[in-house]
Amino acid sequence: MEERRGTWGSKLKFILAAAGSAIGLGNVWRFPTYTGLHGGAAFVLVYIIAVCIVGIPLLIAELTIGRHTQRNPVGAFKAISPGSKWFIVGYLGIITGVFILSYYSVIAGWVVGYVFVTASGSFKGGDEELIRRIFEVVTSNPYIPILLLFIVIAITTYIISRGVQKGIEGWTKVLMPLLFILLIGLAIRSLTLHGAFKGIQFYLSPDLSKIDSMVIIGAIGQALFSLSLGMGTMLTYGSYLSKKEDIFSSSLWVAVADAGVAFTAGLVIFPALFTIHGLSPEEGPSLIFKVLPVIFSKIPGGLIFGTAFFILLTIAAITSTISLLEVPTAYFVDEKKWKRWKSAILLGFISFLLGIPSALSMGGVKFLSSIPIIKIDFLSLMDIIWGNLSLIIGSLLIAIFVGWKWGVKNAVDEIESTGKKFALKNLWKVLIKFITPLAIIIILLNTVYNYFVK
Ligand code: PHE
């Protein structure tokens, strides 16, 4: 028997699930990591601009394609543009989803590990050297990260095999708001630490001379990654959206919630960071795992707050991993008529295997920890290829598809089919047709030039 595709229970439930996909390690781990690597406030500024001119217009575009076709990414392009090659964009999204899931789950695994480390009281006393060593123990051992990766993928696979309503919706409702409240509490503590001012300056006072093409491409990539765009996640979530829900207002809610969590995470990390000896903003993927424990060691009830924080971050990560796995799963269920559980288990297993090199790239295996010539770890390399470039290329193609192939008029008709007018439709049309693709093309060309020609 063919399984029903399922729909969201209500608009609120949809917003929460989409926000659940958007809000995750991208906000709490990746945003501070990139902000630290790319010069602080200058990056934040470009990021906000990128959310407005690239992120939100694309979010609307993906949701609209999804709701219109009620299909997975490959099926959606085939439905709107039969006989053309546009469905390849759908395949690109499916492959990207599996790859992002592979390394994302490694970091989610560290977070799970930190639940136990924090709960055991290991951060008491706030010895910075010890806190650094704990990160090494959790991540550079050859077995622990793989076991943690397995746990994350297994939970994700289980939830996805249960379907849209029972699986995805239930989790996100209560827990997202709780994470946000905890973040605000931690931000207050971090901002009141002795010496916090330097961090605030780094985070909020932009030095415009730091803006170069790497900052811009990083910021656009981060805006897309954080809003789960460019690989058909929001397209797929939109495909479970009933015809009566308003796409525009839902998009704004999701974007504001997402940016709000990322911004607050920065307010937690940077003030505290500058109070720690020998730690620089350019730490890379391990940044938050070295800074947060220091805060937890300095607040009353740090053990409870710290443990709660990592539990909530685990949940935020899982509401994102399920959206990553949902994209390829929807493809197999729709196009290949596979059973949901069978698709989920197969794809989960593949992602697990692909994740192993990333799990071993923080010291577990030397070669993977600093790849010769490029001198970065395998996990960061995966993030650059799949979490940045692939999403940017996917987004460019989706913008061109909606702006020029399907046409903005058809898209607006779909958005307004609820009977409600799309207030900013003219602005959106200009953005998705011209500004969004142009911004991406210029940046891509500039980067290629900088890397290969100069
Ligand atoms: N947006 C998620 C996060 O910020 C990650 C993600 C990227 C999820 C792409 C789905 C697709 O954590």
Boltz pocket constraint, residues with backbone or C-beta under 6 A from the ligand:
constraints:
  - pocket:
      binder: B
      contacts: [[A, 21], [A, 22], [A, 23], [A, 24], [A, 25], [A, 26], [A, 27], [A, 100], [A, 224], [A, 225], [A, 226], [A, 227], [A, 228], [A, 229], [A, 231], [A, 233], [A, 316], [A, 320], [A, 321], [A, 323], [A, 324]]
      max_distance: 6.0
